[in-house]
Amino acid sequence: MSRQDVTEKIQAFIDTCHRHHLKITPQRVAIYRELLQSDMHPSADVLYRLVKRDYPNISFDTVNRTLLTFVHIGVANVVEIFGGAKRFDANVSDHHHLHCIQCGSITDFHHRYFDSLADPEDVPADFQILDKRIVLKGICNACSKKTSQPHGTPHHDENPKQKGK
């Protein structure tokens, strides 16, 4: 994401906070900036560790509550992962996710057919559908390569010099 894109999205975030009568604090902006610049759909814990570098007195609870506030005002979404920590996404446009069941990576993808799926006819009439997202679970390329390597061959993330220590 370009510096100008980040600046524009931060300004839109600030405008949204104003519309919802939320204070613009340096910590809120820092949390949103980290979420915005991450493509890994981070958990509250990951964002906490990132923001704590610049704001050492910030608490995990503050980061977590702030992220839930972001979801409430529509500047972030909770990613649809069942089990494990909640993960967050600043991309609130229509898109879907690929979820690797081995490493936990989440990758955005777009698909026009999925975007235009009709609501299922057997959904109860008193249930209001607000959003549709598809999560495809599988094994990412990196994990697939790791499992297909012959025994004893170092994975791409291992240091061969440290093997066996």
N, C-alpha and C positions, 0 to 999 in steps of 0.2 A: 504494500500500500504506500503510495507516495506521501510525502510530507504534506502536500496540499490537501490530499484526501483525508488524512488524519485531522488536519486543522479544521476542515469543513465538517467532519463528523463530530469532532469535539464541540464545535459551535452549535450544531444541531442538538447535541446532547444537553448543552447548557440551556438552549431554548426550551427543550422539553422539561428540564428541571424547573425552569421558571414557570411554565404553564401548570406544573403540578405543585407549585409553591414549596419547592425544596431548595434549601441553601446550596450554593455552589461552594463546596469546600475543596481545598487542595487535595485532600485524601480521596474524595469522590471522583474528582477529575483523574487522579492518578490510577485509581482502580479501573475506571472506564477506559483510560488510555491503554493500560496493560491488556485488558480484555480485548479491546479493539485491535491491537497489534498482534495478538496471538492467533495462530491458525490451528492450535491444538485443542480448542474447546476446553480451557482449563477448569479445574475444580477451584473451590474457594480457597483450599489450602495452597495450591500452586500460586494463585494470585496474591494471597497473604504473604508468602515468602518473597515474591517479586516486589510488592509495594513496601514491605518492611525495610528493604534496603534504604529507601529514601525517607521513610516515616517509621523510625524504629519503635515509637511508642504506640503504633496502631495495634489493635487487638484482632485476633482471628474473628471474634464475634462481630466486630465492626465491619470487617470485609464481607463476612457472610450475610449480615443484615443488609448491607449496601447492595450486594448482588441481588438479593431478593427484592429490594426496592426497585432496582433497575428492571427486573422482570415485570414487576407490578406496573411501572410507568411505560413499558413497551420499548425500552432501548436495548433489551437483552432477552434471550430465551434460555430456558433450561433445556438441555439436550436430552432427548428421549433415550436414556440408558437405564436399564433395569438392573439393579444391584450396583454396589459401589457408590462412591461419592457423586453428588450432583455435579454436572459439568455445565458450563455456561457458554453462550454464543452471542457476540455482539451483532452478528449478521441476522437481522430480523426480516430480511427479504425472503420470498418463497425459495426454498431449497430443501434438499434431502441429505441424508447422511449415510456413509459407509462406516460400519463399526467393526474393527478387527477384534475378534473374540480372544486373540492371543495376547497382543500387546496393549489393547485398549484404545488404539488410535481412532480418531473420528475425522473423517474427511467429508467436506461438502461436495455435493454434486447437484446438477440441474438436469431435469428430464421433463420435457413438455407433457408427455403422456401422464406422468404421475401428478404434475401440476393440475391437470384438467380432469382427474378422476371424479366421477359423479358420486354423490353421497349414496351409500348402500341403501337399498329399499327397505331392508329389514331392521334399520335403526329405529328404535321407538320414536313415535311422533313427539313425545315430550322431551326429547334429547336434542339440544341445539348444538350442532357441530360448528366450532369456531375456527378450526385450523386442521389441516391435513398435512402430515409429514410422513415420509416413508423412511424407515431405517432398515438398511440391508446389512445383515450380519454375515461375516465371512472371515477370511484370512487375507491380510494385506500382502503385497508383493514382498516386502522385507521379511516378514515372518515366514512366508512360503519359501523363500530362498534359504532361510536358516534351517528349516526342517528338512529341506531336500539336500543339504550338504552331507558328504560322506563323513562318518564318524572320525573325529580327530582333526577335521579341517576347521580352522578358526573361523568364527562368524565375523562378519564385517565390522562388528563393534567390539571385538576382542583384540587385545594386543598379543600377538603371537609370542613375544619375548616373555610375557608374564604367564603364559600357559604352563601349568604344572607347578607353579609356586604355591 
